[in-house]
Amino acid sequence: MKVVNDVAEASWDGRRVHIPKPPADASPFGLGNYVIIDHGDGEFSALLHMIPHSIRVRAGERVKQGELLGRVGTSQSGDFQYAVEPHLHYCLMRGAAITRSEGLPAYFESYTLLLGQKEVQVTDGPLDTGDFFKT
């Protein structure tokens, strides 16, 4: 597991997005605070843009399904094209390198898929790149 937990939150003043200068050890790709979980067999999950200092796990620790890892935030997210709202970028991938690893299909239980103004309840199914959903 890899953890970054000290990147400041982005903010919106009603007119523009403010993205604080990231610390020297932050990702140059705008990942913010994140956790990468090694599931074994070359499969990894990445959870990005968490609130600074909210991540409760440490690199090398084992985590269990349902365990609270941290809080959803806006660390190093947003630019002049996107509103800054708390959100989580999640990806399942073959490899630990977020910017270079092949993406894998991710399946979830009990979520609501947001399709414009329409909301679709899903009991068990995959999410695709760019899908918006809520739990």
N, C-alpha and C positions, 0 to 999 in steps of 0.2 A: 504494500500500500504506500502511496505517496500522498503527502498533505502539504498544501500551502495555505496559510491562515492569517496573513498580515497585510493583505491588499485592501486599501480604503474603498468605501462605497462611492458609487457615482451618485449625483443628485441633480435635481431639476428645480430651477428657480422660477418656473413659469414662462421663461423666455428661451433658456438654453440649458443644455446638459453640461454639468461640471464633472470632469473626470480627473480626480487627483493624480498627481504623478505617482506611478507605482514604485514600490521598493526595488532595489537592484536585483533581487532574486526572483521577481515576478516574471511570469511568462511574457515573452514579447508578442504573443498571439492574442492577448486580451482575455485570458481564461479566468482572471480574478482568483479568488480563493477556491480551492478545489480539493477533491479527494479522488484518487484513482485506486480502485480495488482490483486485486488480482484474484480471479475466480479459479485459477488453475487451468491446465490444458491450453494455455495461450489466450484465454478469454479475460478481458478487462472491462470494467465500467468506469466512466468518468462522470463526476457531478461537479458542475462549474457555477461560478458567480455567487458563492455563499457569503454570508455576512462575516466581516473580519472578526476573528477571535471567537467565533461561534462553533467551530469544528471541535467535536468532543473526542475524536479518535486521533491516534498518533501513528506515524509511519511505522510499519512493521506489525501493528496490532491485528488481531483477527476480529472480524465483525460478524454479527449474526443478523439474519433476516429480521426486519422490524426494528432494529436498533437505531436510535437517533444519532445521525452522523454530524449534523449541524443545521443551521437555519438558512433558508433561501434569502438571497439578497440581490445586490446590484454591483458587487465588486468588479471593477474594471469592465463594466458593460455599458452599452449605449454609445451613441455618437449623435451627430446632428440629424441623422435620418431616422433614429429610433427613439421612442419614448423610454424613459428609464422607470421600470416597474420591477419589483422583486420577481425573480423568475429563476428557474433551474434549467440549465442545459444538461441533458443526459445523453450519453452515448455508450453503446456496447460495442466493443471492437476486438479485433484479433491483433493484440499487441498493446503495449503500454504507451506508445508515442501517439498522443492525441492528433497531431497534425499529419501523421504519416500512416497510421494503422487503418486497415480495412474495417469498415463498419459492418456490424452483424445485426440481424433482425432482433428486436427486443419485444418480449411479450409481457403484458401486465394484466392484472385482475382488477375488476370493478373500477372503471373510470368513465368519465364523460368526454366524448370527442366533440370538440367545438368546430362546427362547419358553418362559418359566417354567423347568421342569427339562429341557426339550428343547433340543438344539442342532442347527441346520440349516446344513449347508455350502452356501455360495452361490458359484458360480464368477464370475458377472457379473450384477449386478442392482441395483435401486434400494433405498434405505432410506427409510422413511417417518418422519414426525414421531413421536417417542417410542420408536422402535426401539432396542433394546439389542443390541450386537454386539461381537465381538472380532476382532482380526486376528492 
